[in-house]
Amino acid sequence: MKSLPPPVRIALVGPGSVAPAYHQHLQRLALKGTARLTWLCGRSEAKRESSIAAFGCSNYTTDYAGLLDRPDVDAVILLTPMSQHGRQAAMALIAGKHVLGEKPLATRLREADELVRLSRRSKGVIVP
């Protein structure tokens, strides 16, 4: 019998008002053993405790660049303000992480073109 690959370790970036809908999907994937929420990344230390309680994930940071250096993060879900999507997706691809971006993936055509170029060279996959 074939064994399943290890679960994809996901960081949810921007655990605000849109995040609960994604959290429901992550919980279902965790039950199947295909994904696991390993980190939360927010803008405010003041929201650390409420985010940890809401998402059942004990790891919280405000350092997005540091998050991308972590070996226990395979993919990021970007639920941040639209103006940040392009830059954050590019950073994740450069770090070799998979990216699921809330729409729009970028707010300027130049950013979107760069993300396509980066995705062709990255170990990570981008899902707009």
DSSP file with accessible surface (Angstrom, degrees, kcal/mol):
  #  RESIDUE AA STRUCTURE BP1 BP2  ACC     N-H-->O    O-->H-N    N-H-->O    O-->H-N    TCO  KAPPA ALPHA  PHI   PSI    X-CA   Y-CA   Z-CA
    1    1 A M              0   0  237      0, 0.0     2,-0.2     0, 0.0     0, 0.0   0.000 360.0 360.0 360.0 133.5    0.0    0.0    0.0
    2    2 A K        -     0   0  202      1,-0.1     2,-0.2     0, 0.0     0, 0.0  -0.508 360.0-134.0 -75.0 137.3    1.3    3.4   -1.0
    3    3 A S        -     0   0  112     -2,-0.2    -1,-0.1     1,-0.1     0, 0.0  -0.632  23.1-109.1 -90.4 152.5    1.8    5.9    1.8
    4    4 A L        -     0   0  126     -2,-0.2    -1,-0.1     1,-0.1    29,-0.0  -0.456  34.7-106.8 -74.2 149.4    0.7    9.5    1.5
    5    5 A P        -     0   0   98      0, 0.0    -1,-0.1     0, 0.0     3,-0.1  -0.320  51.5 -82.5 -66.8 161.7    3.2   12.3    1.1
    6    6 A P        -     0   0  112      0, 0.0     3,-0.1     0, 0.0    28,-0.0  -0.273  58.4 -89.6 -63.0 154.4    3.7   14.4    4.2
    7    7 A P        -     0   0   43      0, 0.0     2,-0.4     0, 0.0    28,-0.3  -0.311  41.5-106.0 -65.5 147.4    1.2   17.2    4.6
    8    8 A V  E     -a   35   0A  59     26,-2.4    28,-2.8    -3,-0.1     2,-0.7  -0.611  32.9-134.1 -71.2 128.0    1.9   20.6    3.1
    9    9 A R  E     -a   36   0A  75     -2,-0.4    65,-3.3    26,-0.2    66,-1.8  -0.801  28.8-164.0 -92.7 115.8    2.8   23.0    5.9
   10   10 A I  E     -ab  37  75A  15     26,-3.1    28,-2.9    -2,-0.7    29,-1.4  -0.818  18.3-157.2-111.9 138.9    0.9   26.2    5.4
   11   11 A A  E     -ab  39  76A   0     64,-2.5    66,-2.4    -2,-0.4     2,-0.7  -0.946  14.9-146.0-108.8 129.1    1.3   29.7    6.8
   12   12 A L  E     -ab  40  77A   0     27,-2.5    29,-2.3    -2,-0.5     2,-0.6  -0.873  14.4-160.3 -95.4 116.4   -1.8   31.9    6.7
   13   13 A V  E    S+ab  41  78A   4     64,-3.0    66,-3.1    -2,-0.7    29,-0.2  -0.898  71.3  21.7-105.5 114.9   -0.6   35.5    6.1
   14   14 A G        -     0   0   16     27,-3.1     2,-2.6    -2,-0.6     5,-0.3   0.888  67.6-164.5  95.5  61.3   -3.2   38.1    7.2
   15   15 A P        +     0   0   20      0, 0.0    -1,-0.1     0, 0.0    27,-0.1  -0.265  49.1 115.6 -77.7  60.3   -5.4   36.3    9.7
   16   16 A G  S >  S-     0   0   45     -2,-2.6     3,-0.5    63,-0.3    64,-0.0   0.116  82.6 -40.8-104.6-140.7   -8.2   38.9    9.5
   17   17 A S  T 3  S+     0   0  120      1,-0.2     4,-0.2     2,-0.2    -3,-0.0   0.763 133.3  46.1 -67.8 -27.7  -11.8   39.0    8.3
   18   18 A V  T >> S+     0   0   65     61,-0.2     3,-1.1    -4,-0.2     4,-0.8   0.778  94.8  80.4 -83.8 -24.4  -11.4   36.8    5.2
   19   19 A A  H <> S+     0   0    0     -3,-0.5     4,-2.6    -5,-0.3     3,-0.4   0.783  75.0  68.3 -59.6 -35.9   -9.3   34.1    6.9
   20   20 A P  H 3> S+     0   0   68      0, 0.0     4,-1.9     0, 0.0    -1,-0.2   0.881  97.8  54.4 -57.0 -33.7  -12.1   32.1    8.6
   21   21 A A  H <> S+     0   0   52     -3,-1.1     4,-1.1    -4,-0.2    -2,-0.2   0.912 111.9  43.9 -64.6 -40.0  -13.3   30.9    5.3
   22   22 A Y  H  X S+     0   0   53     -4,-0.8     4,-2.5    -3,-0.4    -1,-0.2   0.860 107.1  60.8 -70.6 -35.5   -9.9   29.6    4.4
   23   23 A H  H  X S+     0   0   26     -4,-2.6     4,-2.5     1,-0.2    -2,-0.2   0.897  99.6  55.7 -60.7 -39.4   -9.5   28.1    7.9
   24   24 A Q  H  X S+     0   0  108     -4,-1.9     4,-1.7     1,-0.2    -1,-0.2   0.923 109.7  46.1 -59.3 -42.7  -12.5   25.9    7.3
   25   25 A H  H  X S+     0   0  104     -4,-1.1     4,-2.4     1,-0.2    -2,-0.2   0.908 110.8  52.7 -67.0 -41.1  -10.8   24.4    4.2
   26   26 A L  H  X S+     0   0   10     -4,-2.5     4,-2.5     1,-0.2    -2,-0.2   0.888 106.3  53.8 -62.3 -37.7   -7.5   24.0    6.0
   27   27 A Q  H  X S+     0   0  100     -4,-2.5     4,-2.0     2,-0.2    -1,-0.2   0.912 109.1  48.5 -63.2 -41.2   -9.3   22.1    8.8
   28   28 A R  H  X S+     0   0  130     -4,-1.7     4,-1.3     2,-0.2    -2,-0.2   0.906 111.9  48.9 -65.1 -41.2  -10.8   19.7    6.2
   29   29 A L  H  X>S+     0   0   66     -4,-2.4     5,-2.2     1,-0.2     6,-0.8   0.887 108.8  53.9 -65.9 -36.5   -7.4   19.2    4.5
   30   30 A A  H ><5S+     0   0   52     -4,-2.5     3,-1.0     1,-0.2    -1,-0.2   0.897 104.6  54.4 -63.9 -40.2   -5.8   18.5    7.9
   31   31 A L  H 3<5S+     0   0  157     -4,-2.0    -1,-0.2     1,-0.3    -2,-0.2   0.844 109.7  47.8 -62.2 -32.2   -8.4   15.8    8.6
   32   32 A K  H 3<5S-     0   0  152     -4,-1.3    -1,-0.3    -5,-0.1    -2,-0.2   0.548 113.6-121.5 -83.1 -10.5   -7.4   14.2    5.3
   33   33 A G  T <<5S+     0   0   31     -3,-1.0    -3,-0.2    -4,-0.6    -2,-0.1   0.653  83.6 110.4  80.9  15.9   -3.7   14.5    6.2
   34   34 A T  S   <S+     0   0   60     -5,-2.2   -26,-2.4     1,-0.2     2,-0.3   0.663  79.3  15.2 -99.0 -18.7   -2.9   16.6    3.2
   35   35 A A  E     -a    8   0A   6     -6,-0.8     2,-0.3   -28,-0.3    -2,-0.3  -0.988  57.2-163.7-151.8 157.2   -2.2   20.0    4.7
   36   36 A R  E     -a    9   0A 125    -28,-2.8   -26,-3.1    -2,-0.3     2,-0.7  -0.987  24.2-127.3-147.0 131.5   -1.4   21.5    8.1
   37   37 A L  E     +a   10   0A  29     -2,-0.3   -26,-0.2   -28,-0.2     3,-0.1  -0.705  37.6 163.5 -77.0 114.5   -1.6   25.1    9.3
   38   38 A T  E     +     0   0A   5    -28,-2.9     2,-0.3    -2,-0.7   -27,-0.2   0.690  55.6  23.0-108.0 -24.4    1.8   25.6   10.9
   39   39 A W  E     -a   11   0A  26    -29,-1.4   -27,-2.5    19,-0.1     2,-0.4  -0.996  51.5-155.4-145.8 150.3    2.1   29.4   11.1
   40   40 A L  E     -ac  12  60A   0     19,-1.9    21,-2.0    -2,-0.3     2,-0.4  -0.953  13.8-165.9-117.3 142.0    0.1   32.6   11.3
   41   41 A C  E     +ac  13  61A   5    -29,-2.3   -27,-3.1    -2,-0.4     2,-0.2  -0.977  16.9 163.2-133.0 118.6    1.6   35.9   10.2
   42   42 A G        -     0   0   10     19,-2.1    22,-0.1    -2,-0.4     3,-0.1  -0.743  45.5-117.0-126.8 177.2   -0.1   39.2   11.0
   43   43 A R  S    S+     0   0  197     -2,-0.2     2,-0.4     1,-0.1    19,-0.1   0.656  92.5  55.4 -86.9 -17.7    0.7   42.9   11.2
   44   44 A S    >   -     0   0   41      1,-0.1     3,-1.1    17,-0.1    -1,-0.1  -0.961  55.9-156.7-131.6 128.9    0.1   43.3   14.9
   45   45 A E  G >  S+     0   0   98     -2,-0.4     3,-1.8     1,-0.2     4,-0.4   0.802  97.6  70.2 -63.6 -27.8    1.6   41.7   18.0
   46   46 A A  G 3  S+     0   0   91      1,-0.3     4,-0.3     2,-0.1    -1,-0.2   0.754  97.5  50.2 -63.3 -22.2   -1.6   42.9   19.7
   47   47 A K  G <> S+     0   0  128     -3,-1.1     4,-2.5     1,-0.2     5,-0.3   0.373  81.3 101.0 -97.5   5.2   -3.6   40.3   17.7
   48   48 A R  H <> S+     0   0   69     -3,-1.8     4,-2.6     1,-0.2     5,-0.2   0.952  84.3  40.8 -53.8 -58.0   -1.3   37.4   18.6
   49   49 A E  H  > S+     0   0  135     -4,-0.4     4,-2.4     1,-0.2    -1,-0.2   0.905 116.4  48.1 -64.6 -42.3   -3.5   35.8   21.3
   50   50 A S  H  > S+     0   0   75     -4,-0.3     4,-2.4     2,-0.2    -1,-0.2   0.892 113.7  48.3 -68.1 -35.6   -6.8   36.3   19.5
   51   51 A S  H  X S+     0   0    6     -4,-2.5     4,-2.3     2,-0.2     6,-0.3   0.930 110.8  50.2 -68.4 -43.2   -5.4   34.9   16.3
   52   52 A I  H  X>S+     0   0   36     -4,-2.6     4,-1.5    -5,-0.3     5,-0.7   0.929 114.2  45.6 -60.3 -42.9   -3.9   31.9   18.0
   53   53 A A  H  <5S+     0   0   83     -4,-2.4    -1,-0.2    -5,-0.2    -2,-0.2   0.914 113.7  48.7 -66.6 -42.1   -7.2   31.2   19.7
   54   54 A A  H  <5S+     0   0   65     -4,-2.4    -1,-0.2     1,-0.2    -2,-0.2   0.855 123.2  30.0 -68.7 -34.5   -9.2   31.6   16.5
   55   55 A F  H  <5S-     0   0   15     -4,-2.3    -1,-0.2     2,-0.2    -2,-0.2   0.478  96.2-128.0-109.3  -3.4   -7.1   29.4   14.3
   56   56 A G  T  <5 +     0   0   72     -4,-1.5     2,-0.5    -5,-0.2    -3,-0.2   0.819  67.1 127.5  63.8  29.0   -5.8   26.9   16.8
   57   57 A C      < -     0   0    9     -5,-0.7    -1,-0.2    -6,-0.3    -2,-0.2  -0.983  47.5-160.1-121.8 124.0   -2.2   27.5   15.7
   58   58 A S        +     0   0   93     -2,-0.5     2,-0.6    -3,-0.1    -6,-0.1   0.557  68.6  85.8 -84.1  -6.3    0.4   28.3   18.4
   59   59 A N        +     0   0   57    -21,-0.2   -19,-1.9    -7,-0.1     2,-0.4  -0.858  51.9 162.4-101.2 122.1    2.9   29.9   16.0
   60   60 A Y  E     +c   40   0A   9     -2,-0.6     2,-0.3   -21,-0.2   -19,-0.2  -0.998   5.0 167.5-139.5 136.7    2.4   33.6   15.2
   61   61 A T  E     -c   41   0A  27    -21,-2.0   -19,-2.1    -2,-0.4   -17,-0.1  -0.971  33.9-155.9-143.6 158.9    4.8   36.1   13.8
   62   62 A T  S    S+     0   0   62     -2,-0.3     2,-1.0   -21,-0.2   -21,-0.1   0.306  76.8  94.4-109.0   2.6    4.8   39.6   12.4
   63   63 A D     >  +     0   0   88      1,-0.2     4,-2.2     2,-0.1     5,-0.1  -0.759  47.2 175.7-101.1  91.2    8.0   39.0   10.4
   64   64 A Y  H  > S+     0   0   20     -2,-1.0     4,-1.9     1,-0.2    -1,-0.2   0.921  80.6  50.9 -63.8 -44.3    7.0   37.9    6.9
   65   65 A A  H  > S+     0   0   48      1,-0.2     4,-0.7     2,-0.2    -1,-0.2   0.919 111.8  48.1 -60.9 -42.9   10.5   37.7    5.6
   66   66 A G  H >4 S+     0   0   21      1,-0.2     3,-0.8     2,-0.2     4,-0.5   0.876 106.4  57.8 -64.1 -36.6   11.6   35.6    8.6
   67   67 A L  H >< S+     0   0    1     -4,-2.2     3,-1.5     1,-0.2    -1,-0.2   0.899 101.5  55.9 -58.8 -40.9    8.6   33.3    8.0
   68   68 A L  H 3< S+     0   0    8     -4,-1.9    -1,-0.2     1,-0.3    -2,-0.2   0.711 101.6  57.8 -68.8 -18.9    9.7   32.6    4.5
   69   69 A D  T << S+     0   0  135     -3,-0.8    -1,-0.3    -4,-0.7    -2,-0.2   0.577  83.5 108.4 -83.3  -9.4   13.1   31.4    5.8
   70   70 A R    X   -     0   0   89     -3,-1.5     3,-1.0    -4,-0.5    -3,-0.0  -0.485  62.4-149.6 -75.8 134.9   11.4   28.7    8.0
   71   71 A P  T 3  S+     0   0  104      0, 0.0    -1,-0.1     0, 0.0    -4,-0.0   0.671  94.2  66.4 -75.1 -14.1   11.8   25.1    7.0
   72   72 A D  T 3  S+     0   0   37    -34,-0.0     2,-0.4     2,-0.0   -34,-0.1   0.164  88.0  79.3 -94.9  22.2    8.4   24.2    8.5
   73   73 A V    <   +     0   0    0     -3,-1.0   -63,-0.2     1,-0.1     3,-0.1  -0.982  42.6 163.1-128.1 117.0    6.6   26.4    5.9
   74   74 A D        +     0   0   43    -65,-3.3    24,-2.5    -2,-0.4     2,-0.3   0.677  69.9  14.8 -97.8 -28.2    6.0   24.9    2.4
   75   75 A A  E     -bd  10  98A  11    -66,-1.8   -64,-2.5    22,-0.2     2,-0.4  -0.984  61.4-145.5-148.8 154.1    3.3   27.3    1.3
   76   76 A V  E     -bd  11  99A   0     22,-2.5    24,-2.5    -2,-0.3     2,-0.6  -0.949   5.9-151.3-123.0 144.7    1.7   30.6    2.1
   77   77 A I  E     -bd  12 100A  11    -66,-2.4   -64,-3.0    -2,-0.4     2,-0.8  -0.983  20.4-147.6-109.9 117.9   -1.9   31.8    1.7
   78   78 A L  E     +bd  13 101A   0     22,-2.7    24,-2.1    -2,-0.6   -64,-0.2  -0.801  34.0 156.2 -94.8 109.8   -1.9   35.6    1.2
   79   79 A L        +     0   0   20    -66,-3.1   -63,-0.3    -2,-0.8   -61,-0.2  -0.181  38.7 119.6-120.6  35.5   -5.0   37.2    2.7
   80   80 A T  S    S-     0   0   19      1,-0.2     5,-0.1    22,-0.1    22,-0.1  -0.341  76.9 -59.2 -93.6 175.7   -3.4   40.7    3.1
   81   81 A P    >>  -     0   0   50      0, 0.0     3,-2.3     0, 0.0     4,-0.6  -0.256  53.8-114.3 -57.2 145.0   -4.4   44.0    1.6
   82   82 A M  H >> S+     0   0  110      1,-0.3     3,-1.1     2,-0.2     4,-0.5   0.823 112.6  64.5 -52.9 -36.2   -4.3   43.9   -2.2
   83   83 A S  H 34 S+     0   0   85      1,-0.3     4,-0.3     2,-0.1    -1,-0.3   0.710 104.4  47.7 -64.6 -16.9   -1.5   46.4   -2.5
   84   84 A Q  H <> S+     0   0   44     -3,-2.3     4,-2.6     1,-0.1     5,-0.3   0.596  86.8  88.5 -97.5 -13.4    0.8   43.9   -0.7
   85   85 A H  H <X S+     0   0    2     -3,-1.1     4,-2.7    -4,-0.6     5,-0.3   0.901  87.4  46.9 -55.9 -51.3   -0.1   40.8   -2.8
   86   86 A G  H  X S+     0   0    3     -4,-0.5     4,-2.3     2,-0.2    -1,-0.2   0.942 115.9  43.8 -60.3 -48.3    2.5   41.2   -5.6
   87   87 A R  H  > S+     0   0  130     -4,-0.3     4,-2.4     1,-0.2    -1,-0.2   0.933 116.6  46.6 -64.3 -44.5    5.4   41.9   -3.3
   88   88 A Q  H  X S+     0   0   10     -4,-2.6     4,-2.1     1,-0.2    -1,-0.2   0.896 112.1  49.9 -68.3 -38.6    4.6   39.2   -0.9
   89   89 A A  H  X S+     0   0    0     -4,-2.7     4,-2.5    -5,-0.3    -1,-0.2   0.924 110.8  50.6 -64.7 -41.7    4.0   36.6   -3.6
   90   90 A A  H  X S+     0   0   20     -4,-2.3     4,-2.5    -5,-0.3     5,-0.2   0.928 109.4  50.5 -61.6 -45.5    7.3   37.5   -5.2
   91   91 A M  H  X S+     0   0   56     -4,-2.4     4,-1.8     1,-0.2    -1,-0.2   0.912 111.2  49.0 -58.8 -42.3    9.1   37.1   -1.9
   92   92 A A  H  <>S+     0   0    0     -4,-2.1     5,-2.9     2,-0.2     4,-0.2   0.919 111.1  48.7 -65.9 -43.4    7.6   33.7   -1.3
   93   93 A L  H ><5S+     0   0    3     -4,-2.5     3,-1.6     1,-0.2    31,-0.4   0.913 109.2  52.5 -63.3 -42.4    8.5   32.5   -4.8
   94   94 A I  H 3<5S+     0   0  127     -4,-2.5    -1,-0.2     1,-0.3    -2,-0.2   0.887 108.6  51.6 -60.8 -34.9   12.1   33.6   -4.4
   95   95 A A  T 3<5S-     0   0   40     -4,-1.8    -1,-0.3    -5,-0.2    -2,-0.2   0.474 121.2-111.6 -79.4  -2.3   12.1   31.7   -1.1
   96   96 A G  T < 5S+     0   0   18     -3,-1.6     2,-0.3     1,-0.3    -3,-0.2   0.686  70.4 140.5  80.9  20.1   10.9   28.6   -3.0
   97   97 A K      < -     0   0   25     -5,-2.9    -1,-0.3    -6,-0.2   -22,-0.2  -0.648  55.1-114.7 -95.4 152.0    7.5   28.5   -1.3
   98   98 A H  E     -d   75   0A  73    -24,-2.5   -22,-2.5    -2,-0.3     2,-0.4  -0.555  33.2-149.3 -77.7 150.3    4.1   27.8   -2.9
   99   99 A V  E     -de  76 126A   3     26,-3.1    28,-3.2   -24,-0.2     2,-0.5  -0.985  21.5-176.2-132.0 126.3    1.7   30.7   -3.0
  100  100 A L  E     -de  77 127A  58    -24,-2.5   -22,-2.7    -2,-0.4     2,-0.5  -0.988  23.9-164.6-113.1 115.7   -2.1   30.8   -2.9
  101  101 A G  E     -d   78   0A   5     26,-2.0   -22,-0.1    -2,-0.5     4,-0.1  -0.890  19.8-129.6-109.7 132.4   -3.1   34.4   -3.3
  102  102 A E        -     0   0   52    -24,-2.1   -22,-0.1    -2,-0.5   -17,-0.0  -0.452  64.3 -52.9 -64.1 146.6   -6.4   36.0   -2.6
  103  103 A K  S    S+     0   0  163     -2,-0.1     2,-0.1    25,-0.1    -1,-0.1  -0.439 121.2  41.8 -76.7 149.6   -7.4   38.0   -5.7
  104  104 A P        -     0   0   47      0, 0.0   -19,-0.1     0, 0.0    -2,-0.1   0.640  66.1-163.3 -76.8 153.7   -6.0   40.0   -7.2
  105  105 A L  S    S+     0   0   32      1,-0.2     2,-0.3    -4,-0.1   -16,-0.2   0.842  80.7   5.6 -69.7 -31.9   -2.6   38.4   -7.2
  106  106 A A        -     0   0   16    -21,-0.1    -1,-0.2   -20,-0.1   -23,-0.1  -0.981  59.8-144.8-147.0 155.4   -1.1   41.7   -8.2
  107  107 A T  S    S+     0   0   66     -2,-0.3     2,-0.4   -25,-0.2   -24,-0.1   0.527  85.6  51.3-100.7  -7.5   -2.4   45.2   -8.6
  108  108 A R  S  > S-     0   0  125      1,-0.1     4,-2.1     0, 0.0     3,-0.3  -0.985  77.0-130.9-130.5 144.3   -0.2   46.2  -11.5
  109  109 A L  H  > S+     0   0  133     -2,-0.4     4,-2.8     1,-0.2     5,-0.2   0.883 109.6  57.8 -58.0 -39.8    0.5   44.4  -14.8
  110  110 A R  H  > S+     0   0  174      1,-0.2     4,-2.0     2,-0.2    -1,-0.2   0.914 107.5  47.6 -59.1 -41.6    4.2   44.8  -14.3
  111  111 A E  H  > S+     0   0   30     -3,-0.3     4,-2.3     2,-0.2    -1,-0.2   0.915 111.2  50.5 -64.8 -43.6    3.9   42.9  -11.0
  112  112 A A  H  X S+     0   0   36     -4,-2.1     4,-2.0     2,-0.2    -2,-0.2   0.916 109.5  50.5 -62.8 -42.7    1.9   40.2  -12.5
  113  113 A D  H  X S+     0   0   73     -4,-2.8     4,-2.2     1,-0.2    -1,-0.2   0.911 110.2  50.6 -60.4 -42.3    4.4   39.7  -15.3
  114  114 A E  H  X S+     0   0   72     -4,-2.0     4,-3.0    -5,-0.2    -1,-0.2   0.897 107.4  53.6 -64.5 -38.3    7.2   39.5  -12.8
  115  115 A L  H  X S+     0   0    4     -4,-2.3     4,-2.6     2,-0.2    -1,-0.2   0.902 107.6  50.9 -64.0 -39.0    5.3   36.9  -10.8
  116  116 A V  H  X S+     0   0   65     -4,-2.0     4,-1.4     2,-0.2    -2,-0.2   0.942 112.4  46.9 -62.6 -45.5    4.9   34.7  -13.9
  117  117 A R  H  X S+     0   0  110     -4,-2.2     4,-0.8     1,-0.2     3,-0.4   0.938 113.6  47.9 -61.6 -46.6    8.6   35.0  -14.6
  118  118 A L  H >X S+     0   0   14     -4,-3.0     4,-1.4     1,-0.2     3,-1.0   0.894 107.0  56.4 -61.5 -39.9    9.5   34.2  -11.0
  119  119 A S  H 3< S+     0   0   32     -4,-2.6    -1,-0.2     1,-0.3    -2,-0.2   0.820 101.7  57.2 -65.5 -27.0    7.1   31.2  -10.9
  120  120 A R  H 3< S+     0   0  196     -4,-1.4    -1,-0.3    -3,-0.4    -2,-0.2   0.754 115.6  36.2 -73.3 -23.5    8.9   29.7  -13.9
  121  121 A R  H << S+     0   0  167     -3,-1.0    -2,-0.2    -4,-0.8    -1,-0.2   0.544 102.5  91.5-103.1 -12.4   12.2   29.7  -12.0
  122  122 A S  S  < S-     0   0   27     -4,-1.4   -28,-0.1     2,-0.2   -29,-0.1  -0.495  70.9-137.6 -88.8 153.9   10.9   28.9   -8.5
  123  123 A K  S    S+     0   0  181    -30,-0.4     2,-0.1    -2,-0.2    -1,-0.1   0.711  89.1  82.4 -71.6 -23.2   10.5   25.6   -6.8
  124  124 A G  S    S-     0   0    3    -31,-0.4     2,-0.4   -27,-0.2   -26,-0.2  -0.433  75.5-136.7 -83.0 158.5    7.3   27.0   -5.6
  125  125 A V        -     0   0   84     -2,-0.1   -26,-3.1   -29,-0.1     2,-0.5  -0.912  11.6-141.8-112.8 141.1    4.0   27.1   -7.5
  126  126 A I  E     -e   99   0A  30     -2,-0.4   -26,-0.2   -28,-0.2   -28,-0.1  -0.886  11.5-169.2-107.3 131.9    1.7   30.1   -7.6
  127  127 A V  E      e  100   0A  74    -28,-3.2   -26,-2.0    -2,-0.5    -2,-0.0  -0.946 360.0 360.0-119.2 105.4   -2.0   29.7   -7.6
  128  128 A P              0   0  114      0, 0.0   -25,-0.1     0, 0.0   -26,-0.1  -0.331 360.0 360.0 -75.4 360.0   -3.9   32.9   -8.4
